[in-house]
Structures are given as structure tokens and as C-alpha cells.
Amino acid sequence: MDKDISYMIMASLSNIWHIVPIIIAIVLFKKYMNMRNRKNIILKNEEHEKNGFTLQSRAIKKYKDLGYEVTILKDEDKKLGLDLLCIKNKKSIIVQCKNSFELKSIIDEDIKTFCNNAKKYSKENNIEKSDVEFRYIIPYSDVLNKTAIKILSDDYYNCKYVIL
């Protein structure tokens, strides 16, 4: 009986052996392209930084182009991780710009801390809970850990990430 099963497995593998190198080549090519893309993003961001376009200045430009009135928050608020307040009509967006390049360096605790500080700020400044949203701005998606992505996909925190 064992010989029959092993024979069946070997017969199946002999029919698909030529596909294995193709699969390995595809996986390696995908890893190479991801690494190359990540390097291009880092170089592009460094070029922006050299030209004076920090992540925060790019965020300001983006929200001004969308019609928001943008305010750079005070140093006390920056210590809490809050960088910008964007207001349009009665809608407010509290923004944190996180210029990190290390893979998976932003974890769920970072997002929770930002959300809690943003909620505290909105309460202290009499911004209605229904009129405020939170945005976590990053240079590229690979800096987010899986736990951070899970938190950002949960509507409970009212926080989304933006890639600039």
C-alpha cells in the first residue's frame, strides 16, 4: 500500500517537474522588482528632501490642492506626533507625517498612540468627533507592519494611511 502511494506521488511529480524552476524564477524576479522599486522610492524621497520638499511640505501641498486650509501645529502638539490640521467646510483632518524607510518599522502601537493623541487634541480643541478624521502619511507602504495595516483597516480608529 505504501509503495502505491509513493509511486503515485513520484508519478505526479514527474509530470510537473518542469514547472518548479519557472515558479522559482517568478518568485525571485518578484523579489528583485520589489527591492528595486523600494530603492527607487527611497532615492526619489531623498531627492525631494534635498530639494526642500519634505514629507510634511508635500502633505501641505496635497491638502491645499484639495482645497483644505492647512495649519502646521505647535511644538507641543508635534511632541504628541501631530503635524498638521487640515480644515475644509466643517471637516477636519489631523495628520502625522512619518518619514520612515525601515521595512515594517511602523507597528500597531505607533498608530494607536497617534489616534489617541489626535482624539485628545480634537477634544481639547472642541472638534466634533463626527467631523474629524486622522491621516498617517508615509513615503511607501512597506514601512507598515502587518499589525499596523490591520489597525488602519479598522474603522473604529477612524484613521487611514496616505502614501506620498
Secondary structure as GFF3:
##gff-version 3
##sequence-region A 1 164
A	DSSP	alpha_helix	2	16	.	.	.	ID=ss1
A	DSSP	alpha_helix	19	50	.	.	.	ID=ss2
A	DSSP	alpha_helix	55	65	.	.	.	ID=ss3
A	DSSP	beta_strand	69	72	.	.	.	ID=ss4
A	DSSP	alpha_helix	75	79	.	.	.	ID=ss5
A	DSSP	beta_strand	84	88	.	.	.	ID=ss6
A	DSSP	beta_strand	91	97	.	.	.	ID=ss7
A	DSSP	alpha_helix	108	124	.	.	.	ID=ss8
A	DSSP	three_ten_helix	129	131	.	.	.	ID=ss9
A	DSSP	beta_strand	132	138	.	.	.	ID=ss10
A	DSSP	three_ten_helix	141	143	.	.	.	ID=ss11
A	DSSP	alpha_helix	146	153	.	.	.	ID=ss12
A	DSSP	three_ten_helix	155	157	.	.	.	ID=ss13
A	DSSP	beta_strand	159	163	.	.	.	ID=ss14
###
